[in-house]
């Protein structure tokens, strides 16, 4: 099976502090990996390294065999961080048009924009500036922005946090679709049930180390806190 | 998608945001007008000598007004973590910086045009007859300062004192461009031929090519922490 993502003995330091310590992880193409762990464990740092947003000091990271900053790697990845990543002074249409145009689909930018506006239910307010949107509308726009170029790798940092019901349903649907078309998903989360329902694999991060990596089992679904109880010294997060 | 198409998309997006908010244009434009008006009271602005100093005054104003424009360039990407989104996208670092420089360039040219009108009125300088040459000089010099502003805007965007740090860092590097621009502007305003002092044109062209090349090469290193 092809490896979509590979981390080999990766270390990341902020000054003297090691945010990631000797992390090794492989994610097969088409699988979905839930990064679990307490706040400050290193999940976001790991995702930022995969997204090419930050350097690391030791180790090797590849996305489809290329470095995270390689153009080919970035062309095939979609990143949703803590911020929604859209411009408040532009309309939803202008935002999506911009992101569609920089992802390389120059021939069908308009059609793609219209399709996604319809899909996330923002067609009627497409020309309004985003600053006038409700929180839920912004979240849906952020989802459209992330998925608009049908990325082969999805890097999602706590994607369920503070989403409204409609956005949660939309994200779950988009993730299911992405899996069906063979996309690889890495998501960090505190929402154990939602994450484990989507994940085919789990990786447990504690103090910058990967304590456990493996397939998601039925036992984990039955008891989402099992993983923490078995593999961490700190116990189940609140 | 080519680097230039991506850069064009970034510039178009920045200019669209600016047209909505007008935060850079209002700040830089009003600053430029106020300084030109105040200096017109401080000096004998109707003397013939003013044409000799006009270039210096104008480029001093443009340099300070430019810092206001450049500071907003990358700061505009901070809300909602838009900069991270752009860096994780297929957009190349070079396209991002060059796109920002092009947006800076356009905004600064607008400020320069407004300033020239004020300069013409308050200093009794008829520059309309020389508009072509003046436009060429302004375009060459403005691209140089704009690309510098974009590169160092990217470098200082995450600093707490970026409004202070950006001018401190870029002004020393702007010196060759500013000297050349001042000399050429004075030549044009005094209706002498630019061919007398072609070395200043060469300085501007070399600065533009050099700084654009550096931006191209170093963009990714500057942008990713």
Interface residues (C-beta under 8 A of the other chain):
Chain A: X48 X51 X52 X53 X54 X55 X69 X71 X74 X75 X77 X79 X81 X82 X83 X84 X85 X86 X87 X88 X89 X90 X94 X98 X99 X101 X102 X103 X104 X106 X129 X145 X149 X155
Chain B: X1 X5 X6 X9 X10 X12 X13 X16 X17 X20 X21 X79 X80 X81 X82 X84 X85 X86 X87 X88 X89 X90 X91 X92 X95 X220 X224 X225
